[in-house]
Amino acid sequence: MKIESDKWYPIEQCAAALEVTEDAVARYFRAKKGSRRLSGEKRGPRQKWHAKGRELIDFRKRLNYND
């Protein structure tokens, strides 16, 4: 999956990009600190988690994904 740095991705697409479940991504968003912390914000009328593309790219690098 190609990740654009300026685009916002919903939790479903974050899970696909990171190759994990949506529950795992939700835990990454709620993590207090450390390498398993994924920065994001709740957006939209239903207040669902979203992450910026550049944050997903940095997160993948921290977890040593093979790109």
C-alpha positions as CSV (number, residue, x, y, z in Angstrom):
1,M,0.0,0.0,0.0
2,K,1.4,3.4,-1.0
3,I,1.2,5.9,1.8
4,E,0.9,9.6,1.0
5,S,2.5,11.8,3.7
6,D,-0.2,14.6,3.7
7,K,-3.3,12.4,3.6
8,W,-5.4,11.3,6.7
9,Y,-6.0,7.6,7.0
10,P,-8.9,6.0,9.0
11,I,-8.2,3.2,11.3
12,E,-9.1,0.5,8.7
13,Q,-6.5,1.8,6.3
14,C,-4.0,2.2,9.0
15,A,-4.5,-1.5,9.9
16,A,-4.0,-2.5,6.3
17,A,-0.8,-0.4,5.9
18,L,0.7,-1.8,9.1
19,E,-0.6,-5.4,8.4
20,V,-2.2,-5.7,11.8
21,T,-5.8,-5.8,13.1
22,E,-7.9,-2.7,13.8
23,D,-7.8,-3.5,17.5
24,A,-4.0,-3.4,17.5
25,V,-4.0,0.0,15.8
26,A,-6.5,1.3,18.3
27,R,-4.1,0.2,21.1
28,Y,-1.2,2.0,19.3
29,F,-3.3,5.2,19.3
30,R,-4.1,4.9,23.0
31,A,-0.5,4.0,24.1
32,K,0.9,6.5,26.5
33,K,4.5,6.6,25.1
34,G,7.3,4.6,23.5
35,S,7.9,3.1,20.2
36,R,4.4,1.5,20.0
37,R,2.7,5.0,20.2
38,L,0.9,6.1,17.0
39,S,-0.1,9.7,17.0
40,G,-3.4,10.5,15.5
41,E,-6.7,12.3,16.2
42,K,-10.4,11.6,16.2
43,R,-12.0,13.2,13.2
44,G,-15.3,13.3,11.4
45,P,-18.9,13.3,12.7
46,R,-18.5,9.8,14.3
47,Q,-15.1,10.7,15.9
48,K,-13.1,7.8,14.5
49,W,-9.3,7.6,14.8
50,H,-7.3,8.9,11.9
51,A,-3.5,9.1,11.4
52,K,-1.5,11.3,9.1
53,G,0.4,9.5,6.4
54,R,3.8,10.8,7.6
55,E,3.0,9.4,11.1
56,L,2.3,6.0,9.6
57,I,5.6,6.1,7.7
58,D,7.5,7.1,10.8
59,F,5.7,4.4,12.8
60,R,6.7,1.7,10.2
61,K,10.3,2.8,10.4
62,R,10.3,2.6,14.2
63,L,9.0,-1.0,14.1
64,N,11.5,-1.9,11.3
65,Y,9.0,-2.8,8.6
66,N,10.6,-3.9,5.3
67,D,9.5,-1.3,2.7
